[in-house]
Amino acid sequence: MATPFLWANTHNQTANNTPSGNLDPRSNKFAERFDTTLNEYLASTMNTPLHPQYRNYPQQTPHRSPHASAARRGPGPMISSSNPQPILTPAQAQSQKRDAERKAEEARRRSRRPTDKNIPEGIEDIIIGDGVQRYKELRDMERRLDAVMMRKRLDIQDSVNRNVKTYKTLRIWISNTAENQPWQARGLDENAFDFSTGIEATYKVKIEGRLLDDEDEDELSDSEDETDGGADERNDGEKDAAAMETDGADTDNTARNQASEPPRKKLSHFFKSIVIDFDRSKSLQPDAATQIEWKKPKPLKDVLIPPSATEFDCLEFERKSDENINVTVNLVRDEYPERYRLSKDLAELLDTDESPRAEVVMGIWEYTKAMGLQEDEDKRGMRCDERMRAVFKQDHVFFPHVTDLVQSHLLPLAPIKLPYTIRVDPEYHSSPSPTIYDIRVPLDDPVSGRRSEFNKHINNTNITTLEEIRALDEQLALIIQKIAHSKAKHGYFTSMSKDPAGFVRRWISSQSRDLEVILGEATRGGNEEGQGEEFRRGGADGVWGTDHVRESVGLWLARTRYPENK
C-alpha cells in the first residue's frame, strides 16, 4: 500500500512543475490516466475473495494517509503509538544489568551450596575417638525431635480448625405487666356510653435471657440434686430475684476476669428468630394479630457493623387486652455448623437424634470401617447391611455419593417451645413472679481463640530461630563437605604410600581414559583392550571369572555366523 502513496506524492510534485498542455509523460493527463488504471487494478485486487478464516473481518479500501508528507520518498519504518516503551538512560540500563547479574550469581551460589549433613562412610575408621558416633546420635535425635515438633504443630493446627463446642446454660425470664385494666380504673368517663374509663387496657410482655456463670451453674446443679427432678421451669420469686441480681461479692475479681475474657454472648446471638404464637383466634384479638415474629437481620456487605452491635438481651412487646391469654414462645436455634434432626432409620444407624452434616458423613464412614463393609477392590465402595440398606435403599453405595443420599434424612430442628400465660388479673399482679426456663446452648471453645493466638505468636517468634537454624545447617553442610574432601585426600595419599608405582600407573590410566572421553576419542570398553593389570590376572577372583564375562563369552560363541559373500 506504500507504493501508490509514494507515486501519488511524486507525480503531484512533478506535475506542478510541468506547464499545462504539455504531453510529457509526467504531465497531469498522464498522471490522471495512470491513477485511474492503478486504482482499477487495486480495486480488483482488494475485492478478490478472502480466505474463509478471514472473511468475517471488515475490508478497508486503500486511501491516502492524511499525515503523508509531500517530500516523502519511501515507506519508512512503522511505529506503534500504543504503549510506548520508556527510553532508559545509560545509567538505568547499567543498573538493570548489574541487578540481573547479581541475581544470577546468587542463584548459582545457592545451587552450589552443599546440603548433605551425613558423615561420609569410613570416617570412623580413620579418626581418633567416638566423635562420629556421637554426631550420628545427635542427627538421630534431631530427626526425632523434628518429627515430634511437626506432629505437635499439626495437632495444634487441627485443634484450631476443629469445631469444638462447649455447652452453657441460658436462663430465660418471661414476665408481663398490665396497665389500664378495669380493676386498675380510678374514675369513669362521663362522655362514654358504657360509663367506662375511656382508656384501653394493655399489657407488656418482657422476654429476657442471660448466660449463667460457672458458679451459677454449680448452684443450679446442687439445687437440682436436692429437689429431685431439676425441672427447667421455676416460679420461685426468691430464686428469680437472686439470679437476676447476682453481681457477686468479689467485684474486683469479676472485673479483672471480664477484661481478659471475650464479651458475653447475648440472647439474640443463639436464635435465628423468636416467634410468639397467641392461643386465640383473630376475631377475639383487639388488633387481629395472632403472631409476633422477630428475625435476625442478615449482615450487610458494605456496612461494617459488628454483629454484637445489633444483639440484645431483652425483647418486649405491648398489646391490647383485658383477659388472660396463653402464648407459646418459639425459639429457632442458630448454630454453626447447623445441626439437623435425623430420620428414624439414620438415627438408629448412628445412635443419635441430632448431628451436623459433616458428623453424619463421618459417622457412616466409621460405621463402615468398624463393620468391615468396604469393598475389597475399591475402598470407596461400601456393601450395605440391614441398617444401611434401610437408609440408602440399595445394596452398594459409593462413598462420595453419601452426602447427597443422606440429604433427605436431615430434617430441620424443631423450635424450642416455651409456654407462658399472660395474666392481667389482680391476684397475679399482687405478687408477680416471672416464669424461668433454662436452656442448654452451644458455645465456641474459648480456648480455641487463645490457641490460635498462641499459634500465631509461635510462628512469629520462630522466624528468627529458624533463620539461625538455617545458618547453622549451612555451616554444618560446609564442614561435612570439608570432611569428605579431607577423607578423599587421605585415601589418595594412603594408596600412594602403599604402592607408589602401581598407584601412578592406575592414576595415569584413569586420567588417560578421562581425557579420551572428553576429547571424544574413547572406544568401547574404555580403549583398554585387555591391557590393564586386572585383565592380565586370571583365576576365579579375576575379571575373567565373573558372571558377566561368562555370559558375554557364551553369547559371543553362540552367535549365528553367516557365510561370506564371494
RODO-2510 file (C-alpha; in nm, 4 decimals, decimal comma):
residues 566
     n   res          X          Y          Z
     1     m     0,0000     0,0000     0,0000
     2     a     0,3010     0,2279     0,0359
     3     t     0,3821     0,2210    -0,3390
     4     p     0,0708     0,4105    -0,4675
     5     f     0,1145     0,6691    -0,1934
     6     l     0,4748     0,7218    -0,2993
     7     w     0,3743     0,7519    -0,6646
     8     a     0,0981     0,9978    -0,5803
     9     n     0,3408     1,2196    -0,3904
    10     t     0,5951     1,2012    -0,6722
    11     h     0,3701     1,2694    -0,9724
    12     n     0,1872     1,5518    -0,7951
    13     q     0,5140     1,7236    -0,7295
    14     t     0,6362     1,6824    -1,0916
    15     a     0,3001     1,7836    -1,2353
    16     n     0,3118     2,1127    -1,0550
    17     n     0,6489     2,1874    -1,2187
    18     t     0,5287     2,0991    -1,5758
    19     p     0,3483     2,3591    -1,7898
    20     s    -0,0190     2,2862    -1,8669
    21     g    -0,0915     2,1291    -2,2055
    22     n     0,2437     1,9523    -2,2278
    23     l     0,2193     1,5899    -2,3446
    24     d     0,5195     1,4884    -2,1424
    25     p     0,4667     1,1571    -1,9595
    26     r     0,4986     1,3488    -1,6376
    27     s     0,2082     1,5807    -1,7278
    28     n    -0,1247     1,5962    -1,5421
    29     k    -0,3190     1,3987    -1,8082
    30     f    -0,0713     1,1157    -1,7991
    31     a    -0,0781     1,1149    -1,4215
    32     e    -0,4592     1,1094    -1,4111
    33     r    -0,4748     0,8248    -1,6648
    34     f    -0,2163     0,6290    -1,4702
    35     d    -0,4021     0,6908    -1,1428
    36     t    -0,7263     0,5648    -1,2988
    37     t    -0,5625     0,2475    -1,4228
    38     l    -0,3851     0,1891    -1,0934
    39     n    -0,6997     0,2440    -0,8872
    40     e    -0,8947    -0,0048    -1,1036
    41     y    -0,6199    -0,2608    -1,0552
    42     l    -0,6141    -0,2068    -0,6788
    43     a    -0,9935    -0,2262    -0,6570
    44     s    -0,9978    -0,5563    -0,8438
    45     t    -0,7181    -0,6848    -0,6231
    46     m    -0,8816    -0,5813    -0,2949
    47     n    -1,2229    -0,7212    -0,3975
    48     t    -1,0917    -1,0695    -0,4549
    49     p    -1,2465    -1,3293    -0,2215
    50     l    -1,0526    -1,3752     0,1007
    51     h    -0,9651    -1,6922     0,2824
    52     p    -1,2628    -1,8284     0,4769
    53     q    -1,0738    -1,7796     0,8017
    54     y    -1,0514    -1,4004     0,7436
    55     r    -1,3826    -1,3496     0,5650
    56     n    -1,5568    -1,2128     0,8729
    57     y    -1,3157    -0,9232     0,9141
    58     p    -1,4181    -0,5880     0,7547
    59     q    -1,2253    -0,4903     0,4446
    60     q    -1,0964    -0,1377     0,4006
    61     t    -1,0396     0,0372     0,0703
    62     p    -0,6965     0,1882     0,0142
    63     h    -0,6713     0,5569     0,0816
    64     r    -0,4045     0,8137     0,1148
    65     s    -0,2793     0,8801     0,4638
    66     p    -0,3685     1,2334     0,5751
    67     h    -0,0350     1,2543     0,7562
    68     a     0,1775     1,1771     0,4482
    69     s     0,4297     1,4398     0,3620
    70     a     0,4748     1,5764     0,0083
    71     a     0,8502     1,5310     0,0276
    72     r     0,8221     1,1660     0,1305
    73     r     1,0290     0,9290    -0,0889
    74     g     0,9961     0,5940     0,0911
    75     p     0,7676     0,3950     0,3200
    76     g     0,9892     0,4131     0,6302
    77     p     0,9506     0,2112     0,9498
    78     m     0,6143     0,1537     1,1170
    79     i     0,5996     0,2856     1,4735
    80     s     0,3218     0,1814     1,7104
    81     s     0,1763     0,4692     1,9075
    82     s     0,0110     0,2499     2,1747
    83     n     0,2026     0,1640     2,4953
    84     p     0,5331     0,3295     2,4077
    85     q     0,8313     0,1766     2,5807
    86     p     1,0226     0,4203     2,8041
    87     i     1,3703     0,5007     2,6866
    88     l     1,6257     0,4019     2,9505
    89     t     1,9257     0,6152     3,0220
    90     p     2,2684     0,4503     3,0144
    91     a     2,2833     0,4628     3,3945
    92     q     1,9449     0,2851     3,4271
    93     a     2,0457     0,0212     3,1726
    94     q     2,3717    -0,0428     3,3603
    95     s     2,1802    -0,0676     3,6895
    96     q     1,9355    -0,3236     3,5458
    97     k     2,2227    -0,5232     3,4038
    98     r     2,4036    -0,5257     3,7380
    99     d     2,0850    -0,6382     3,9181
   100     a     2,0332    -0,9234     3,6711
   101     e     2,3959    -1,0339     3,7088
   102     r     2,3694    -1,0186     4,0883
   103     k     2,0519    -1,2300     4,0912
   104     a     2,2093    -1,4830     3,8561
   105     e     2,5192    -1,5039     4,0757
   106     e     2,3074    -1,5550     4,3889
   107     a     2,1137    -1,8326     4,2144
   108     r     2,4413    -2,0020     4,1144
   109     r     2,5708    -1,9770     4,4695
   110     r     2,2543    -2,1261     4,6102
   111     s     2,2750    -2,4148     4,3646
   112     r     2,6363    -2,4806     4,4639
   113     r     2,5723    -2,4833     4,8359
   114     p     2,6171    -2,8282     4,9896
   115     t     2,3117    -2,9787     5,1533
   116     d     2,4367    -3,3181     5,2709
   117     k     2,4812    -3,3303     5,6503
   118     n     2,5592    -3,7019     5,6790
   119     i     2,9083    -3,8170     5,7774
   120     p     3,0796    -3,9985     5,4849
   121     e     3,1209    -4,3722     5,5244
   122     g     3,4554    -4,4899     5,6609
   123     i     3,5325    -4,1735     5,8605
   124     e     3,5089    -4,3578     6,1921
   125     d     3,7972    -4,5867     6,0833
   126     i     4,0480    -4,3048     6,0288
   127     i     3,9777    -4,0672     6,3206
   128     i     4,0514    -4,0993     6,6886
   129     g     3,7680    -4,1004     6,9415
   130     d     3,3908    -4,1523     6,9218
   131     g     3,3028    -3,8178     6,7604
   132     v     3,1401    -3,9816     6,4598
   133     q     2,9165    -4,1988     6,6752
   134     r     2,8112    -3,9006     6,8857
   135     y     2,7372    -3,6978     6,5729
   136     k     2,5185    -3,9785     6,4365
   137     e     2,3331    -3,9953     6,7672
   138     l     2,2747    -3,6195     6,7551
   139     r     2,1474    -3,6467     6,3999
   140     d     1,9075    -3,9215     6,5014
   141     m     1,7885    -3,7131     6,7969
   142     e     1,7374    -3,4145     6,5658
   143     r     1,5241    -3,6211     6,3283
   144     r     1,3081    -3,7493     6,6113
   145     l     1,2758    -3,4001     6,7580
   146     d     1,1729    -3,2602     6,4192
   147     a     0,9130    -3,5344     6,3842
   148     v     0,7706    -3,4624     6,7307
   149     m     0,7603    -3,0872     6,6672
   150     m     0,5890    -3,1360     6,3334
   151     r     0,3336    -3,3719     6,4891
   152     k     0,2620    -3,1254     6,7699
   153     r     0,2324    -2,8403     6,5222
   154     l    -0,0163    -3,0406     6,3172
   155     d    -0,2084    -3,1287     6,6335
   156     i    -0,2312    -2,7614     6,7293
   157     q    -0,3418    -2,6690     6,3788
   158     d    -0,6000    -2,9467     6,3827
   159     s    -0,7311    -2,8390     6,7219
   160     v    -0,7585    -2,4800     6,5993
   161     n    -0,9531    -2,5867     6,2908
   162     r    -1,1655    -2,8401     6,4797
   163     n    -1,5062    -2,7046     6,5710
   164     v    -1,5192    -2,7868     6,9428
   165     k    -1,8316    -2,6793     7,1295
   166     t    -1,8889    -2,6189     7,4973
   167     y    -2,2362    -2,6025     7,6453
   168     k    -2,3655    -2,3480     7,8942
   169     t    -2,6996    -2,2681     8,0478
   170     l    -2,9057    -1,9840     7,9071
   171     r    -3,1648    -1,8704     8,1607
   172     i    -3,4753    -1,7026     8,0186
   173     w    -3,7204    -1,4957     8,2239
   174     i    -4,0693    -1,4291     8,0854
   175     s    -4,2873    -1,1786     8,2688
   176     n    -4,5600    -0,9273     8,1925
   177     t    -4,7116    -0,6123     8,3362
   178     a    -5,0658    -0,4767     8,2975
   179     e    -5,1858    -0,1194     8,2573
   180     n    -5,5289     0,0443     8,2464
   181     q    -5,7053    -0,2765     8,3341
   182     p    -6,0661    -0,2497     8,4632
   183     w    -5,9579    -0,3359     8,8156
   184     q    -5,6967    -0,0583     8,7915
   185     a    -5,9522     0,2093     8,6897
   186     r    -5,9936     0,5000     8,9278
   187     g    -6,2627     0,7048     8,7543
   188     l    -6,5348     0,6889     8,4860
   189     d    -6,5583     0,8772     8,1577
   190     e    -6,8746     1,0876     8,1640
   191     n    -6,8912     1,1056     7,7834
   192     a    -6,8647     0,7282     7,7350
   193     f    -7,1849     0,5337     7,6591
   194     d    -7,0936     0,2416     7,8873
   195     f    -6,9518     0,4677     8,1568
   196     s    -6,6009     0,3182     8,1161
   197     t    -6,2709     0,4919     8,1759
   198     g    -6,2166     0,5591     7,8027
   199     i    -5,8650     0,4152     7,8161
   200     e    -5,7887     0,0785     7,6521
   201     a    -5,6410    -0,1945     7,8690
   202     t    -5,2921    -0,3072     7,7672
   203     y    -5,0214    -0,5459     7,8795
   204     k    -4,6481    -0,5534     7,8171
   205     v    -4,4519    -0,8824     7,7895
   206     k    -4,0812    -0,8945     7,8605
   207     i    -3,8533    -1,1820     7,7481
   208     e    -3,5044    -1,1580     7,8952
   209     g    -3,2142    -1,4024     7,8677
   210     r    -2,8662    -1,4272     8,0123
   211     l    -2,5909    -1,6873     8,0200
   212     l    -2,5224    -1,8216     8,3652
   213     d    -2,1705    -1,8141     8,5003
   214     d    -1,9948    -2,1300     8,6109
   215     e    -2,0717    -2,0519     8,9756
   216     d    -2,4401    -2,0097     8,8943
   217     e    -2,4427    -2,3408     8,7073
   218     d    -2,2843    -2,5165     9,0062
   219     e    -2,5529    -2,3749     9,2325
   220     l    -2,8153    -2,4768     8,9791
   221     s    -2,6895    -2,8371     8,9677
   222     d    -2,6786    -2,8543     9,3513
   223     s    -3,0345    -2,7274     9,3793
   224     e    -3,1488    -2,9792     9,1165
   225     d    -2,9918    -3,2657     9,3109
   226     e    -3,1652    -3,1545     9,6287
   227     t    -3,5098    -3,1048     9,4757
   228     d    -3,5322    -3,4455     9,2944
   229     g    -3,6159    -3,3698     8,9382
   230     g    -3,4497    -3,0445     8,8436
   231     a    -3,7356    -2,9054     8,6338
   232     d    -3,6489    -2,6449     8,3738
   233     e    -3,9383    -2,4206     8,4707
   234     r    -3,9209    -2,2291     8,8014
   235     n    -4,1669    -1,9848     8,9555
   236     d    -3,9851    -1,9186     9,2800
   237     g    -3,9627    -1,5424     9,3276
   238     e    -3,6732    -1,5638     9,5696
   239     k    -3,4597    -1,7680     9,3268
   240     d    -3,5502    -1,5336     9,0461
   241     a    -3,4516    -1,2261     9,2400
   242     a    -3,1267    -1,3904     9,3458
   243     a    -3,0487    -1,4999     8,9904
   244     m    -3,1263    -1,1687     8,8235
   245     e    -2,9437    -0,9553     9,0775
   246     t    -2,6358    -1,1671     9,1459
   247     d    -2,3459    -0,9359     9,0881
   248     g    -2,1050    -1,1345     9,3045
   249     a    -1,9274    -1,0329     9,6185
   250     d    -1,5850    -1,0221     9,4554
   251     t    -1,6465    -0,7349     9,2130
   252     d    -1,2760    -0,6678     9,1638
   253     n    -1,2031    -1,0257     9,0567
   254     t    -1,5053    -1,0222     8,8271
   255     a    -1,3915    -0,7015     8,6593
   256     r    -1,0453    -0,8421     8,6011
   257     n    -1,1858    -1,1648     8,4579
   258     q    -1,4229    -0,9775     8,2268
   259     a    -1,1350    -0,7676     8,0951
   260     s    -0,9425    -1,0793     7,9925
   261     e    -1,2409    -1,2844     7,8670
   262     p    -1,4303    -1,2251     7,5398
   263     p    -1,7614    -1,0355     7,5595
   264     r    -2,0614    -1,2296     7,6818
   265     k    -2,2979    -1,3627     7,4171
   266     k    -2,6446    -1,2107     7,4293
   267     l    -2,9889    -1,3664     7,3883
   268     s    -3,0331    -1,2899     7,0179
   269     h    -2,6965    -1,4485     6,9350
   270     f    -2,8308    -1,8014     6,9864
   271     f    -3,1507    -1,7813     6,7795
   272     k    -3,2413    -1,7122     6,4176
   273     s    -3,5898    -1,5997     6,5046
   274     i    -3,8247    -1,5630     6,8008
   275     v    -4,1942    -1,6231     6,7291
   276     i    -4,4759    -1,5669     6,9805
   277     d    -4,7952    -1,7528     6,8931
   278     f    -5,1207    -1,6492     7,0640
   279     d    -5,3604    -1,9283     7,1576
   280     r    -5,6554    -1,7197     7,0472
   281     s    -5,8462    -1,6573     6,7270
   282     k    -5,8077    -1,3337     6,5299
   283     s    -6,1671    -1,2320     6,5954
   284     l    -6,1027    -1,2185     6,9678
   285     q    -5,7816    -1,0201     6,9348
   286     p    -5,8269    -0,6413     6,9512
   287     d    -5,5625    -0,5878     6,6814
   288     a    -5,6417    -0,9146     6,4895
   289     a    -5,2818    -1,0341     6,5343
   290     t    -5,2128    -1,3884     6,6481
   291     q    -4,8369    -1,3953     6,5937
   292     i    -4,5360    -1,1762     6,6636
   293     e    -4,2069    -1,2595     6,4936
   294     w    -3,8509    -1,1307     6,5186
   295     k    -3,5864    -1,2395     6,2654
   296     k    -3,2155    -1,1921     6,2914
   297     p    -3,1034    -0,9430     6,0254
   298     k    -2,8513    -1,0606     5,7698
   299     p    -2,5148    -0,8815     5,7792
   300     l    -2,4674    -0,6273     5,5033
   301     k    -2,1561    -0,6473     5,2889
   302     d    -2,0905    -0,2753     5,2548
   303     v    -2,1817    -0,1781     5,6119
   304     l    -1,9062    -0,2506     5,8616
   305     i    -2,1217    -0,3079     6,1702
   306     p    -2,0129    -0,5787     6,4154
   307     p    -2,2791    -0,8421     6,4889
   308     s    -2,2613    -0,7640     6,8621
   309     a    -2,3918    -0,4104     6,7936
   310     t    -2,7327    -0,5453     6,6861
   311     e    -2,7686    -0,8132     6,9541
   312     f    -2,9906    -0,7743     7,2573
   313     d    -3,0704    -0,9448     7,5860
   314     c    -3,4308    -0,8337     7,6239
   315     l    -3,7325    -0,8441     7,3918
   316     e    -4,0502    -0,6530     7,4800
   317     f    -4,3847    -0,6053     7,3091
   318     e    -4,7130    -0,4415     7,4092
   319     r    -5,0652    -0,5356     7,3059
   320     k    -5,4270    -0,4544     7,3988
   321     s    -5,6302    -0,6948     7,6094
   322     d    -5,8077    -0,7198     7,9414
   323     e    -5,8131    -1,1024     7,9597
   324     n    -5,5566    -1,3695     8,0334
   325     i    -5,4024    -1,5173     7,7166
   326     n    -5,1948    -1,8319     7,6632
   327     v    -4,8956    -1,7852     7,4330
   328     t    -4,6072    -2,0033     7,3109
   329     v    -4,2584    -1,8585     7,2607
   330     n    -4,0837    -2,0453     6,9767
   331     l    -3,7045    -2,0143     6,9679
   332     v    -3,5406    -2,1194     6,6385
   333     r    -3,1794    -2,2085     6,7116
   334     d    -2,8904    -2,0523     6,5208
   335     e    -2,5880    -2,2846     6,5272
   336     y    -2,2770    -2,3202     6,3140
   337     p    -2,2300    -2,5749     6,1791
   338     e    -2,6032    -2,6248     6,1547
   339     r    -2,7402    -2,9283     6,3332
   340     y    -3,0191    -3,1409     6,1888
   341     r    -3,2770    -3,3772     6,3261
   342     l    -3,2084    -3,7239     6,1887
   343     s    -3,4710    -3,9545     6,0480
   344     k    -3,5613    -4,2697     6,2387
   345     d    -3,3507    -4,5006     6,0195
   346     l    -3,0454    -4,2751     6,0235
   347     a    -3,0808    -4,2204     6,3988
   348     e    -3,0766    -4,5970     6,4562
   349     l    -2,7666    -4,6271     6,2365
   350     l    -2,5684    -4,3528     6,4131
   351     d    -2,7278    -4,3909     6,7586
   352     t    -2,8032    -4,0181     6,7878
   353     d    -3,1013    -3,7952     6,7170
   354     e    -2,9270    -3,4680     6,6216
   355     s    -2,5997    -3,4110     6,4388
   356     p    -2,4321    -3,1773     6,1861
   357     r    -2,3963    -3,2919     5,8263
   358     a    -2,0188    -3,3484     5,8474
   359     e    -2,0533    -3,5656     6,1587
   360     v    -2,3234    -3,7711     5,9867
   361     v    -2,0950    -3,8491     5,6929
   362     m    -1,8013    -3,9256     5,9236
   363     g    -2,0222    -4,1495     6,1390
   364     i    -2,1277    -4,3517     5,8341
   365     w    -1,7633    -4,3884     5,7322
   366     e    -1,6596    -4,5075     6,0782
   367     y    -1,9537    -4,7489     6,0900
   368     t    -1,8491    -4,8902     5,7515
   369     k    -1,4912    -4,9495     5,8654
   370     a    -1,5963    -5,0936     6,2007
   371     m    -1,8352    -5,3432     6,0394
   372     g    -1,5951    -5,4334     5,7554
   373     l    -1,8319    -5,3245     5,4803
   374     q    -1,5719    -5,1724     5,2455
   375     e    -1,5254    -5,3229     4,9022
   376     d    -1,2024    -5,5167     4,8531
   377     e    -1,1137    -5,3748     4,5126
   378     d    -1,2333    -5,0149     4,5580
   379     k    -1,2207    -4,8921     4,9165
   380     r    -1,4615    -4,6120     4,8298
   381     g    -1,7378    -4,8640     4,7679
   382     m    -1,9486    -4,9951     5,0573
   383     r    -2,1664    -5,3022     5,0971
   384     c    -2,4869    -5,2157     5,2806
   385     d    -2,6077    -5,4226     5,5729
   386     e    -2,9636    -5,4107     5,7064
   387     r    -2,9250    -5,0744     5,8824
   388     m    -2,7535    -4,9055     5,5882
   389     r    -2,9988    -5,0611     5,3436
   390     a    -3,2844    -4,9027     5,5391
   391     v    -3,1193    -4,5613     5,4918
   392     f    -2,9877    -4,5812     5,1340
   393     k    -3,2437    -4,8257     4,9850
   394     q    -2,9717    -5,0085     4,7869
   395     d    -2,7157    -5,2833     4,8336
   396     h    -2,4000    -5,0953     4,7270
   397     v    -2,3109    -4,7320     4,7898
   398     f    -2,0248    -4,5251     4,6528
   399     f    -1,8948    -4,3189     4,9453
   400     p    -1,8643    -3,9843     4,7564
   401     h    -2,2415    -4,0084     4,6973
   402     v    -2,3248    -4,0399     5,0675
   403     t    -2,3596    -3,6630     5,1140
   404     d    -2,6372    -3,6454     4,8558
   405     l    -2,8064    -3,9667     4,9700
   406     v    -2,8436    -3,8577     5,3332
   407     q    -2,9885    -3,5176     5,2394
   408     s    -3,3448    -3,6446     5,2633
   409     h    -3,2761    -3,7831     5,6134
   410     l    -3,1611    -3,4451     5,7536
   411     l    -3,4594    -3,2545     5,8887
   412     p    -3,4611    -2,9064     6,0418
   413     l    -3,4587    -2,8922     6,4185
   414     a    -3,7896    -2,8222     6,5872
   415     p    -3,8001    -2,4862     6,7643
   416     i    -3,7761    -2,4684     7,1415
   417     k    -4,1279    -2,4057     7,2740
   418     l    -4,1759    -2,2084     7,5954
   419     p    -4,5414    -2,1887     7,7087
   420     y    -4,6486    -1,8833     7,9038
   421     t    -4,9739    -1,7306     8,0246
   422     i    -5,0133    -1,3554     8,0031
   423     r    -5,2020    -1,2684     8,3173
   424     v    -5,3765    -0,9372     8,3762
   425     d    -5,5771    -1,0367     8,6873
   426     p    -5,5164    -0,8613     9,0202
   427     e    -5,4270    -1,1884     9,2009
   428     y    -5,1139    -1,2328     8,9877
   429     h    -5,0066    -0,8704     8,9981
   430     s    -5,0366    -0,8510     9,3743
   431     s    -4,7130    -1,0572     9,3920
   432     p    -4,5819    -1,1076     9,0357
   433     s    -4,3017    -1,3558     8,9637
   434     p    -4,1573    -1,4375     8,6205
   435     t    -4,1522    -1,7792     8,4614
   436     i    -3,7970    -1,9123     8,4275
   437     y    -3,6602    -2,1565     8,1706
   438     d    -3,3068    -2,2976     8,1495
   439     i    -3,1801    -2,3942     7,8034
   440     r    -2,8502    -2,5579     7,7147
   441     v    -2,6852    -2,3652     7,4306
   442     p    -2,3574    -2,4407     7,2477
   443     l    -2,0651    -2,2001     7,2564
   444     d    -1,7350    -2,1924     7,0739
   445     d    -1,4477    -2,3270     7,2769
   446     p    -1,2861    -2,0224     7,4456
   447     v    -0,9507    -2,1979     7,4407
   448     s    -0,9666    -2,2224     7,0608
   449     g    -0,9208    -1,8477     7,0121
   450     r    -0,6351    -1,8335     7,2595
   451     r    -0,4790    -2,1395     7,0969
   452     s    -0,4957    -1,9675     6,7588
   453     e    -0,3314    -1,6546     6,9001
   454     f    -0,0646    -1,8695     7,0617
   455     n    -0,0008    -2,0470     6,7319
   456     k     0,0420    -1,7123     6,5527
   457     h     0,2738    -1,5916     6,8277
   458     i     0,4853    -1,9058     6,7998
   459     n     0,5066    -1,8706     6,4230
   460     n     0,6157    -1,5075     6,4512
   461     t     0,8768    -1,5762     6,7189
   462     n     1,0078    -1,8816     6,5346
   463     i     1,1168    -1,6802     6,2328
   464     t     1,4415    -1,5635     6,3941
   465     t     1,5038    -1,9097     6,5397
   466     l     1,4504    -2,0742     6,2021
   467     e     1,6912    -1,8284     6,0419
   468     e     1,9567    -1,9185     6,2989
   469     i     1,8941    -2,2912     6,2445
   470     r     1,9219    -2,2452     5,8686
   471     a     2,2552    -2,0634     5,9067
   472     l     2,3854    -2,3398     6,1349
   473     d     2,2715    -2,6064     5,8869
   474     e     2,4629    -2,4319     5,6076
   475     q     2,7772    -2,4178     5,8227
   476     l     2,7345    -2,7840     5,9142
   477     a     2,6964    -2,8822     5,5469
   478     l     3,0165    -2,6932     5,4632
   479     i     3,2026    -2,8727     5,7434
   480     i     3,0770    -3,2108     5,6210
   481     q     3,1917    -3,1202     5,2696
   482     k     3,5388    -3,0340     5,4011
   483     i     3,5485    -3,3639     5,5901
   484     a     3,4606    -3,5502     5,2687
   485     h     3,7394    -3,3685     5,0834
   486     s     3,9850    -3,4471     5,3627
   487     k     3,8818    -3,8137     5,3506
   488     a     3,9425    -3,8194     4,9733
   489     k     4,2878    -3,6668     5,0236
   490     h     4,3608    -3,9173     5,2994
   491     g     4,2642    -4,2073     5,0751
   492     y     4,4709    -4,0628     4,7899
   493     f     4,7893    -4,0309     4,9920
   494     t     4,7338    -4,3640     5,1734
   495     s     4,7037    -4,5537     4,8418
   496     m     5,0085    -4,3734     4,7068
   497     s     5,2171    -4,4560     5,0152
   498     k     5,1377    -4,8296     4,9959
   499     d     5,2194    -4,8845     4,6239
   500     p     5,3585    -4,5686     4,4594
   501     a     5,4374    -4,7298     4,1203
   502     g     5,1048    -4,9105     4,0824
   503     f     4,9192    -4,6021     4,2058
   504     v     5,0885    -4,3804     3,9482
   505     r     5,0098    -4,6298     3,6687
   506     r     4,6453    -4,6530     3,7704
   507     w     4,6261    -4,2778     3,8067
   508     i     4,7773    -4,2208     3,4612
   509     s     4,5413    -4,4795     3,3088
   510     s     4,2424    -4,3147     3,4743
   511     q     4,3464    -3,9705     3,3570
   512     s     4,4035    -4,1043     3,0061
   513     r     4,0541    -4,2525     2,9912
   514     d     3,9036    -3,9277     3,1192
   515     l     4,0931    -3,7279     2,8586
   516     e     3,9795    -3,9587     2,5780
   517     v     3,6211    -3,9293     2,6917
   518     i     3,6495    -3,5506     2,6994
   519     l     3,8057    -3,5378     2,3526
   520     g     3,5566    -3,7885     2,2120
   521     e     3,8265    -4,0383     2,1175
   522     a     3,7298    -4,3142     2,3593
   523     t     3,6313    -4,6514     2,2138
   524     r     3,4041    -4,9173     2,3530
   525     g     3,5402    -5,0644     2,6709
   526     g     3,7449    -4,7579     2,7636
   527     n     4,0134    -4,8307     2,4977
   528     e     4,1873    -5,0632     2,7382
   529     e     4,1759    -5,3670     2,5065
   530     g     4,2607    -5,6029     2,7900
   531     q     4,5978    -5,4420     2,8650
   532     g     4,5242    -5,3475     3,2264
   533     e     4,6581    -5,5410     3,5198
   534     e     4,3170    -5,6706     3,6160
   535     f     4,2731    -5,8213     3,2678
   536     r     4,6106    -5,9975     3,2860
   537     r     4,5284    -6,1576     3,6184
   538     g     4,3385    -6,4876     3,5929
   539     g     4,1639    -6,7064     3,8439
   540     a     3,8155    -6,7139     3,9896
   541     d     3,8700    -6,3805     4,1616
   542     g     3,9769    -6,2025     3,8419
   543     v     3,7776    -6,0239     3,5776
   544     w     3,7504    -6,3341     3,3597
   545     g     3,5812    -6,5312     3,6359
   546     t     3,2816    -6,3009     3,6784
   547     d     2,9299    -6,3913     3,5691
   548     h     2,9128    -6,1018     3,3238
   549     v     3,2191    -6,2233     3,1348
   550     r     3,0916    -6,5795     3,1217
   551     e     2,7562    -6,4653     2,9884
   552     s     2,9222    -6,2415     2,7280
   553     v     3,1540    -6,5190     2,6104
   554     g     2,8630    -6,7619     2,5822
   555     l     2,6631    -6,5144     2,3749
   556     w     2,9649    -6,4483     2,1555
   557     l     3,0218    -6,8195     2,0853
   558     a     2,6516    -6,8883     2,0303
   559     r     2,6070    -6,6123     1,7760
   560     t     2,4897    -6,7104     1,4248
   561     r     2,7597    -6,6972     1,1612
   562     y     2,6533    -6,6006     0,8111
   563     p     2,8561    -6,7222     0,5082
   564     e     3,0647    -6,4556     0,3490
   565     n     2,9622    -6,3417     0,0043
   566     k     3,2210    -6,4335    -0,2530
***
